[in-house]
Amino acid sequence: MYVPSHAQPAESIPAIPAASAALVRPAYAGFWLRACAFAVDTFILSFFFAILASAYPTQLMIFPDPNSQSLLAIPRVTFTGFILLFVIMWAYYAFFETSSWQGTPGKRVFRLYVTDLAGGKITLQRSSIRYFGRKISEVTFLVGYFIAGFTEKKQALHDILAGCLVLRRR
């Protein structure tokens, strides 16, 4: 191997300070990436619920009168179906967010993952707080979701309540 005579010895080449490596800012996931991931998850959950509802149609769905001409004549979920869907969705989000994936399949498609504020995996408790925080956002006309577009770390209401971040893998 050729080494030029004017090369500096290895000891005199300054190393990159460790502090500058820690200053790398995480890539926060923006509103639209998160919305797309949410759409994928909603499709998966809807498909799963449709399979369950087809196995137990009268217990989980209310079907309208076929002779009705009303625009409101669409199938609706029963109270039992609502509770079942609520529990399935909570289990789905809790399982995937606390797994080694650190996010749902929708987040995985868009290379997103959920962490606590220190960058670590979240616990079942944090995941549950995120899920129930989402419900608060839904009943407030999605305002809790939209604030992700205006916060420094792109946190939605449920992220702030649970002390979580959604980040992009580089």
C-alpha positions in Angstrom: 0.0 0.0 0.0 1.4 3.4 -1.0 1.5 6.1 1.7 2.6 9.6 0.5 5.5 11.1 2.4 3.6 14.3 3.2 0.6 12.5 4.8 -0.1 13.4 8.4 0.3 10.7 11.1 -3.0 9.3 12.3 -2.5 10.8 15.8 -2.5 14.3 14.4 -5.8 14.0 12.4 -8.6 15.5 14.7 -11.5 13.2 15.4 -15.1 14.3 15.1 -16.3 15.3 18.5 -18.8 12.9 20.0 -21.1 15.9 20.9 -21.6 16.8 17.3 -22.8 13.3 16.5 -25.5 13.7 19.2 -26.8 16.9 17.6 -28.3 15.0 14.6 -31.9 16.0 14.6 -34.4 13.1 14.3 -36.6 13.0 11.2 -40.1 13.7 12.6 -42.9 12.2 10.6 -45.2 14.9 9.0 -48.9 15.1 8.9 -49.4 13.7 5.4 -47.1 10.6 5.8 -49.0 9.9 9.1 -52.4 10.3 7.4 -51.4 7.9 4.6 -50.2 5.3 7.2 -53.5 5.8 9.0 -55.4 5.1 5.8 -53.5 1.8 5.3 -54.3 0.8 8.9 -58.0 1.8 8.5 -58.2 -0.4 5.4 -56.6 -3.4 7.2 -58.9 -3.0 10.3 -62.0 -2.5 8.1 -61.2 -5.6 6.1 -60.8 -7.6 9.3 -64.0 -6.3 10.8 -65.9 -7.0 7.5 -64.8 -10.7 7.8 -66.0 -10.8 11.4 -69.3 -9.0 10.5 -69.9 -11.5 7.7 -69.6 -14.4 10.2 -71.9 -12.7 12.7 -74.0 -10.3 10.7 -77.0 -9.8 12.9 -74.9 -9.4 16.1 -72.6 -6.8 14.6 -74.6 -5.0 12.0 -78.0 -3.3 11.6 -79.1 -3.6 8.0 -81.7 -1.0 6.6 -85.0 -1.9 5.1 -84.3 -2.8 1.5 -87.4 -0.9 0.4 -86.2 2.4 1.9 -85.4 5.2 -0.4 -83.6 7.3 2.2 -80.0 8.2 1.8 -79.5 7.2 5.4 -80.4 3.6 4.6 -76.9 2.2 5.0 -75.7 -0.6 7.2 -74.7 0.5 10.7 -72.7 -1.1 13.4 -74.5 -2.4 16.5 -73.5 -1.5 20.0 -71.8 -4.9 20.3 -70.1 -4.3 17.0 -68.9 -0.9 18.1 -67.4 -2.3 21.4 -65.8 -5.2 19.5 -64.3 -2.8 16.9 -63.1 -0.5 19.6 -61.3 -3.4 21.4 -59.8 -4.8 18.2 -58.5 -1.4 17.2 -56.9 -0.8 20.6 -55.3 -4.3 20.5 -54.0 -3.7 17.0 -52.4 -0.4 17.8 -51.1 -1.6 21.2 -49.6 -4.8 19.8 -47.8 -3.2 16.9 -46.6 0.0 18.6 -45.1 -2.0 21.5 -43.6 -4.7 19.2 -40.1 -4.6 17.6 -41.7 -2.8 14.6 -42.6 0.1 16.9 -45.5 0.9 14.6 -48.5 -0.5 12.8 -48.3 -2.0 9.3 -49.4 1.3 7.8 -46.5 3.1 9.6 -44.1 0.4 8.4 -45.1 0.9 4.8 -44.1 4.5 5.1 -41.0 3.8 7.2 -42.4 5.4 10.4 -42.0 4.3 13.9 -43.3 5.4 17.4 -40.9 6.2 20.2 -41.0 7.8 23.6 -39.5 11.3 24.0 -36.0 9.7 24.7 -36.2 7.6 21.5 -36.9 4.3 23.2 -39.7 1.8 22.6 -43.0 2.7 24.1 -44.8 0.7 26.8 -48.3 -0.7 26.7 -49.4 2.2 28.9 -48.1 4.8 26.5 -49.6 3.0 23.5 -53.0 2.9 25.3 -52.8 6.6 26.1 -52.0 7.3 22.5 -55.0 5.2 21.4 -57.5 6.8 23.8 -56.0 10.2 22.9 -56.9 9.5 19.3 -60.5 9.1 20.3 -60.4 12.6 21.8 -59.1 13.9 18.5 -61.9 12.1 16.6 -64.7 13.6 18.7 -63.2 17.1 18.3 -63.5 17.1 14.5 -60.0 15.9 14.1 -58.4 19.0 15.6 -56.0 16.8 17.6 -54.6 15.3 14.4 -54.2 18.6 12.6 -52.0 20.2 15.3 -49.3 17.8 14.2 -48.8 20.1 11.2 -48.0 23.0 13.6 -45.9 21.6 16.4 -42.1 21.7 16.5 -41.8 17.9 16.7 -44.9 17.2 14.5 -46.8 15.8 17.5 -50.5 15.2 17.4 -52.6 15.6 20.5 -52.4 11.8 21.3 -48.6 12.0 21.0 -48.4 15.0 23.4 -50.7 13.2 25.9 -48.6 10.0 25.8 -45.2 11.6 25.6 -44.4 10.0 22.2 -42.9 10.9 18.9 -43.4 9.5 15.4 -40.2 9.4 13.5 -39.1 8.5 9.9 -36.4 5.9 9.3 -33.7 7.3 7.1 
